[in-house]
Amino acid sequence: MEPKSHSEFCHVPLRIIIAGHFAWQTWAFCCGARVYGRSAGVGLTPPTKQWYESEKVLAAEDPTCYEAEGFEVRRWDTGDVITRTPFPAEKKMIPVLHSDLKSALVSRAREMDNVEIKFGSRVADVETGGPEVTLATGERISGDLIIIADGVGSSLKWKVCPSKLERAQSTGEAAYRLVLSRQLLEKDEELLALVQRPWATRWDGPRGKIMAYPIHNFELLNMVLLHPAENAEESWNSTIQKHHVLADFQAWNSVVRKLIDLAPDNVPNFRVLTHSPSPAWVNGSVMLLGDACHAMPPYLGQGVAQAVEDAIAITTVLSLIESKQQLPAALLAYETSRKTRVIEMQAATQQVAYRKDGELKVAREKGEEDALDAKNSNDLIKVMRSSWEYDAAEAAQMALLSGLAKA
């Protein structure tokens, strides 16, 4: 068995329904009226970018994204550089504006004759036995496979594992998100340098962590500012007044303070929770994909990366089956090949993302804060290599062949 190109992946005619915010004949139902709106940056991994290229979503030299050269760690109080770590050759993070990525996905889907996107079509219910979806209008549509991909806080996830869902656990942190235009930064050379260079910048300090990097062809600077919070909402629409952000980072270096000064009056504030992967990924001919199944911490681009690995895995196994009767085996192989991988990547990203203030305080008292930052940079590179060297297609193919051999 040789897997086919994902875009033309299956000679078994399947009707696939994707229920999500955002294929065999594919129907994608999106609850929003459009795909654009408030957006932020995301760092694609090399395998993720390669997959988007293979699907003709992004071009090899796409102007909306670029290869970051590396990341530098700076002192939170003085802004002095502690370490500069180049990304490994051919294993570089690719920053992109989320709305640019969504726009490219929609444009590519609209070019395909076997895909139909319906905006403003909220899926109210999913029947696993059909399988069948019921829209808020009452319209019922059946298919061969339903993919639930409605993100963090999925309202449909319980259809796959109704009695086994665990409550999300608070990390004690929330994330302020800023996207600043180059035009705003041009009057200050220090700020302009951040959006001109293909480098990510990180500041780790007491009660806060910040990551910043340019996106959108170096026209925007993306910033994520982690801070202690228990009362924020886990919602992309949640905001807080800017003076609270300034108060949280008032003791930090002047560059950080100047960047916050340029923010709008209301700043997006997203509570960071940890979500255990769904105990079950498949129920009948209904499956979970992406954040609806395994929401990832907002770090290292793993939310997008793991969703794309899911997509690679399911398209690989569907490209290998020879009849609809083998669909259950394909879905089992999808779940089997993905579960362990997702658990490992969740644990790894949480380990490097959340350095506790207690650890930082001890290092500062011993005069070892810079050494700790250097160690964390090395740990980060190790996790990135682990993420980027994984072959989701090969893992899925092996799981399917093993399952079919046992049948």
HELIX and SHEET records of a PDB file:
HELIX    1   1 HIS A    6  GLU A    8  5                                   3    
HELIX    2   2 PRO A   46  SER A   54  1                                   9    
HELIX    3   3 HIS A   98  GLU A  111  1                                  14    
HELIX    4   4 LYS A  157  LYS A  159  5                                   3    
HELIX    5   5 ARG A  182  LEU A  185  1                                   4    
HELIX    6   6 GLU A  189  GLN A  196  1                                   8    
HELIX    7   7 LYS A  242  ASP A  248  1                                   7    
HELIX    8   8 SER A  254  ASP A  261  1                                   8    
HELIX    9   9 ASP A  291  HIS A  294  1                                   4    
HELIX   10  10 GLN A  302  LEU A  320  1                                  19    
HELIX   11  11 LYS A  324  GLN A  326  5                                   3    
HELIX   12  12 LEU A  327  ALA A  353  1                                  27    
HELIX   13  13 ASP A  357  GLU A  365  1                                   9    
HELIX   14  14 GLU A  369  TRP A  388  1                                  20    
HELIX   15  15 ALA A  392  LYS A  406  1                                  15    
SHEET    1   A 6 VAL A 115  LYS A 118  0                                        
SHEET    2   A 6 GLN A  25  CYS A  30  1                                        
SHEET    3   A 6 ARG A  15  GLY A  20  1                                        
SHEET    4   A 6 LEU A 145  ALA A 149  1                                        
SHEET    5   A 6 VAL A 286  LEU A 288  1                                        
SHEET    6   A 6 VAL A 282  ASN A 283 -1                                        
SHEET    1   B 2 GLY A  41  LEU A  44  0                                        
SHEET    2   B 2 ILE A  94  LEU A  97 -1                                        
SHEET    1   C 8 VAL A  81  PRO A  86  0                                        
SHEET    2   C 8 GLY A  70  ARG A  75 -1                                        
SHEET    3   C 8 TRP A 199  GLY A 205  1                                        
SHEET    4   C 8 GLY A 208  ILE A 215 -1                                        
SHEET    5   C 8 LEU A 220  PRO A 228 -1                                        
SHEET    6   C 8 GLN A 169  SER A 181 -1                                        
SHEET    7   C 8 ASN A 266  THR A 274 -1                                        
SHEET    8   C 8 THR A 239  GLN A 241 -1                                        
SHEET    1   D 3 VAL A 123  GLU A 127  0                                        
SHEET    2   D 3 GLU A 132  LEU A 135 -1                                        
SHEET    3   D 3 ARG A 140  SER A 142 -1                                        
END                                                                             
